[in-house]
Amino acid sequence: MIPRPHHFETVLQRLAEFPVAAIIGARQTGKTTIARAIAANWGANAHHFDLQDPRSDAILSSPMLALEPLRGLVVLDEIQRRPDLFSVLRVLADRPDSPARFLILGSASPELIRRSAESLAGRIAYHELPGIDALELSAAAHRPADGLGALWRRGGFPRALLAASDTASERWRREFIRTFLERDIPELGIRLAPATLRRFWMMLAHYSGQLWNGAELARALGVSEPTVRRYLDILAGTFMVRVLTPWYVNSGQRVVKSPKIYISDSGILHSLLEISPTRNALLAHPRVGASWEGFAAHQVVCALRAEWQDCYHWRTHTGAELDLLINRDSQRLGFEFKRSDSPKLTASMRSAQSTLKLDRLTVIHAGDRAFPLGDGIDAVPLERFVADHAKRPARR
């Protein structure tokens, strides 16, 4: 496995500050691996319950009786299978002596699980675990030969990234999509035909990197706009889709208020688009630019160790736009993504810089040379941006 020290240390910090910490993220991103490492760090006084294991489920048939006597660290894996446990955790978290810390792992957002937000408000801290990112890959002893290129083609799911070949990676991703639709979604209590959600997901892949257009998707699927919005919420709530909120600014300009949509993992995007698992097939595909933009945006957010809730896009009705705006440490950072090796300064960049009062605007590109584009605007290769941030101390 590729070491993931940032996530390991962040979760430890959350456990030190809160009686309950949660690692959330898509299935197969490595939540259980990190939880086991944390449990090993805790020592002998750690207890692990896998709620997909019938034996753990049987032990927790009377959850208060099973959990109350435990001391140290208690790990509850796949918590979305047992939302009834949240009310029990609330009682146990409020004990004055705090004899145990609880680490819960979930493959769905708190909003989709529903009960966690109400039951554990003020008692729980969440940490989202994405797939392997370029920063982690650059520090790994064992990685695919072409590094960043493989990460883009295959995506960040560990088993897809570290597969023996591109073909094996594609096979794993196709099985992941099938299992997600046929097993994971029903386990959340969502009654929706797998074929319907697959069709919507595949259609959404063609819109990755574009503004959300619910009316157009609803017409294509023959359903209502609220229905396609529900489908989007399901995929976003299970970390398959990233919804980038629009930034509003009182500038006198009319601003587009639709969110921007990305398929979260580039490898899953390529499987949904049915791109042959080779570099040349990807480069020849008409959606290659959108794929690279979504991939690069994800790597920038990970390299900065930023939170997605602090990330936005900006666009006006006159055509000015900014692909990614990050509010971080009292700074306002802007990013544009260009899949070329010689990006140019544009009027749109200048408009974004002045209107949004950016501290810095960085144009991330696919070349290998960094150079200035203007005052406060730099063009930086994606690989160079990641390498520069690998030298900086981790931000918690």
Secondary structure by P-SEA (a helix, b strand, c coil): ccccaaaaaaaaaaaacccbbbbcccccccaaaaaaaaaaaacccbbbbccccaaaaaaaccccccccccccbbbbccccccccaaaaaaaaaacccccbbbbbbbcccccccccccccccccbbbbbbccccaaaaaacccccccaaaaaaaccccccccccccaaaaaaaaaaaaaaaaccccccccccccaaaaaaaaaaaaaaccccccaaaaaaaacccaaaaaaaaaaaaaaccbbbbbbbbcccccccccbbbbccccaaaaaaaacccccaaaaaaccaaaaaaaaaaaaaaaaaacccccccccccccccccccbbbbcccbbbbbbbbcccbbbbcaaaaaaaaaaccccccccccccbbbbccccbbbbcaaaaaaaaaaccccc
